[in-house]
Amino acid sequence: MYKIIYITFFLFLLAFESKAESNMMFEKANQLYHNKLYDSASALYTQLINDGYETPDLYYNAGNSFYRTEKIGLAVWCYKKALQLENNLNIQDNLALAQNKIKEPIYTQKDIFFIRWWKGLYNFFSVNVWAFISLFSFLIAMIILFLKKLKSELSISKKVNISLFSLSIVSLFFMLVKYYNEAYHYHGIIINQTTFRKTYFDKNSMILSEGVEVEYNGIGKVGINVILPNGQEGIISANDFKKL
């Protein structure tokens, strides 16, 4: 028993120390930024991000430091990550400023209405929420069935159970669709100017500017397959792509 307490206390101390070190490094990076040492500040912000430290302020400040050093791709990536954690007006404004510096932006081709409707459905909740709804509705339906067997006079319509089971199946389906798209068709930012080819042997290549958002579409033989905002599919170097 005492060993468990000691181990728990030791792990707590380690976590507390790690958090304290991260906070100190973050403050140091902020000080470097205020002293206009943007390269040094962005290096510390990057180290914190790589270590798993994740807050809107960290991504926002890192975006500012990358913007100051003209690393537009990384600035856009940081602002986008910050917005995933907090929908803040200042972050939106700075993202817009960074996107205005993209040399050759590629504008999004709007999906037709039923594709927008379909994406809106499965994106309405996260994977975890869809899973919770599916499991919860299934359990409630099973409890009702069990209670009806114990008390045959229980006045709950069969339609209720059918609806709950249907909700469980539909939620499970949307969970799988959402998970598949997040795992295999996620978005990312071009962080370095890169060459885009429709195929490996295509001589008619084009240059993608840093800061452009593209959709990952699988691993190719010499890079990764991506879909551009205008719908074009092709290959780029994996080193020039950073997942959101």
C-alpha positions in Angstrom: 0.0 0.0 0.0 2.8 2.4 1.0 4.6 1.6 -2.3 1.6 2.6 -4.3 1.3 5.9 -2.4 5.1 6.6 -2.9 4.9 5.8 -6.6 1.8 8.0 -7.1 3.4 10.8 -5.2 6.6 10.4 -7.2 4.7 10.5 -10.5 2.8 13.6 -9.3 6.1 15.4 -8.5 7.5 14.5 -12.0 4.3 15.8 -13.7 4.4 19.0 -11.6 8.1 19.5 -12.3 7.6 19.0 -16.0 4.7 21.5 -16.0 6.8 24.0 -14.2 9.7 23.6 -16.6 7.3 24.0 -19.6 5.9 27.2 -18.0 9.4 28.6 -17.5 10.4 27.8 -21.0 7.2 29.4 -22.3 7.9 32.6 -20.3 11.5 32.6 -21.6 10.2 32.3 -25.2 7.8 35.2 -24.6 10.6 37.3 -23.3 12.8 36.5 -26.3 9.8 37.5 -28.5 9.4 40.9 -26.7 13.1 41.5 -27.1 12.6 40.9 -30.9 14.7 37.8 -30.9 12.1 36.0 -33.0 14.3 33.1 -34.3 15.3 32.1 -30.7 11.7 32.5 -29.5 10.3 30.4 -32.3 12.9 27.7 -31.6 11.7 27.5 -27.9 8.0 27.5 -29.0 8.7 24.7 -31.4 10.5 22.7 -28.7 7.4 23.1 -26.4 5.1 22.0 -29.2 7.2 19.0 -30.0 7.2 18.1 -26.3 3.4 17.9 -26.3 2.7 21.2 -24.6 -0.5 22.4 -26.2 -2.4 25.7 -25.4 -4.0 28.4 -27.6 -1.5 30.9 -26.3 1.5 28.8 -27.2 0.3 28.3 -30.8 -0.7 31.9 -31.1 2.6 33.3 -29.9 4.5 30.7 -32.0 2.5 31.9 -35.0 3.4 35.5 -34.3 7.1 34.6 -34.1 7.0 32.7 -37.4 5.1 35.5 -39.0 7.9 38.0 -37.9 10.5 35.8 -39.5 8.6 35.4 -42.8 7.9 31.7 -42.2 4.4 32.0 -43.5 3.6 28.3 -43.7 4.5 27.7 -40.1 2.7 30.8 -39.0 -0.5 29.7 -40.8 -0.2 26.2 -39.3 0.2 27.6 -35.7 -2.8 30.0 -36.0 -4.9 27.1 -37.4 -3.9 24.9 -34.5 -4.7 27.7 -32.0 -8.1 28.1 -33.6 -8.8 24.4 -33.1 -8.4 25.0 -29.3 -10.0 28.4 -29.1 -12.1 30.4 -31.5 -10.6 33.8 -30.8 -11.0 37.0 -32.8 -7.3 37.9 -32.5 -6.2 34.5 -33.8 -8.6 34.8 -36.7 -7.2 38.3 -37.6 -3.6 37.2 -37.4 -4.4 34.1 -39.5 -6.0 36.4 -42.1 -2.8 38.5 -42.1 -0.6 35.5 -42.6 -2.8 34.1 -45.4 -2.7 37.4 -47.2 1.1 36.9 -47.4 0.8 33.6 -49.3 2.5 34.3 -52.6 0.2 32.2 -54.8 -3.0 31.3 -52.9 -5.3 28.5 -54.2 -8.9 29.2 -53.6 -11.3 26.6 -52.4 -13.7 25.0 -54.9 -17.1 24.8 -53.2 -18.6 21.3 -52.9 -22.0 20.8 -54.4 -24.8 21.0 -51.9 -25.3 17.4 -51.0 -21.6 16.8 -50.3 -21.6 19.9 -48.0 -24.7 18.5 -46.3 -23.1 15.0 -45.9 -19.9 16.5 -44.5 -21.9 18.7 -42.2 -23.7 15.6 -40.8 -20.6 13.5 -39.8 -18.7 16.6 -38.7 -21.5 17.7 -36.4 -19.8 15.8 -33.5 -16.4 14.5 -32.7 -15.5 10.8 -32.9 -15.8 10.5 -29.1 -19.2 12.1 -29.0 -20.6 9.9 -31.8 -19.2 6.9 -29.9 -20.8 8.0 -26.7 -24.2 8.6 -28.4 -24.0 5.1 -30.0 -23.1 3.3 -26.8 -25.5 5.3 -24.6 -28.6 4.8 -26.8 -27.7 1.1 -27.2 -27.5 0.6 -23.4 -30.8 2.5 -22.8 -32.5 0.3 -25.4 -31.1 -2.9 -23.7 -32.2 -1.7 -20.2 -35.7 -1.1 -21.5 -35.8 -4.6 -23.0 -34.6 -6.1 -19.7 -37.2 -4.1 -17.7 -40.0 -5.2 -20.0 -39.0 -8.8 -19.5 -39.1 -8.3 -15.7 -42.3 -6.3 -15.8 -44.4 -7.2 -18.8 -46.9 -4.4 -17.9 -44.2 -1.8 -18.5 -45.8 0.7 -20.9 -43.0 1.6 -23.3 -43.7 1.5 -27.0 -41.6 -0.8 -29.3 -41.1 2.3 -31.4 -39.0 3.8 -28.6 -36.6 0.8 -28.6 -36.5 0.7 -32.4 -35.6 4.4 -32.4 -32.9 3.9 -29.8 -31.3 1.0 -31.7 -31.5 2.9 -34.9 -29.9 5.9 -33.3 -27.1 3.6 -32.0 -26.4 2.2 -35.5 -26.5 5.6 -37.2 -24.2 7.1 -34.6 -21.8 4.2 -34.9 -21.8 4.7 -38.7 -21.0 8.4 -38.4 -18.3 7.7 -35.8 -16.6 5.3 -38.3 -16.9 7.8 -41.2 -15.5 10.6 -39.0 -12.7 8.4 -37.7 -11.8 7.3 -41.3 -11.7 10.9 -42.6 -9.6 12.1 -39.6 -7.2 9.2 -39.9 -6.8 9.0 -43.7 -8.1 12.3 -45.2 -6.9 14.9 -42.8 -5.8 18.5 -43.7 -2.4 20.0 -43.4 -0.4 23.1 -44.3 2.4 23.5 -46.9 5.2 24.8 -44.6 7.9 25.1 -47.4 7.5 26.0 -51.0 7.2 22.7 -52.8 6.7 21.1 -56.2 3.4 19.6 -57.1 3.0 17.0 -59.8 -0.1 15.2 -60.9 1.9 12.0 -61.2 5.6 11.1 -60.6 6.4 11.2 -64.3 4.5 14.4 -65.0 6.8 17.1 -66.4 4.3 19.9 -66.1 4.9 20.5 -62.4 3.7 23.6 -60.5 5.0 25.4 -57.4 2.9 25.4 -54.2 3.4 28.4 -51.9 3.9 27.9 -48.2 0.8 28.5 -46.3 -1.6 26.7 -48.7 -3.9 24.2 -47.0 -4.2 20.8 -48.7 -5.9 17.5 -47.9 -3.8 14.4 -47.3 -4.8 11.6 -49.6 -2.4 8.7 -48.9 1.3 7.8 -49.3 2.8 7.8 -52.8 6.0 6.1 -54.0 8.1 9.3 -53.8 6.0 11.5 -51.5 2.5 11.9 -50.3 -0.7 12.3 -52.3 -2.7 15.5 -51.7 -5.8 17.2 -52.9 -5.5 21.0 -53.5 -8.3 23.4 -52.5 -9.4 23.6 -56.1 -9.8 19.8 -56.3 -6.6 18.9 -58.2 -4.9 15.7 -57.0 -1.1 15.2 -57.1 2.1 14.4 -55.3 4.3 16.6 -53.0 7.3 16.0 -50.7 6.2 14.7 -47.3 8.8 17.1 -45.6 6.9 20.1 -46.9 3.5 19.1 -45.4 2.5 19.5 -41.7 -0.6 17.9 -40.4 -3.2 20.0 -38.7 
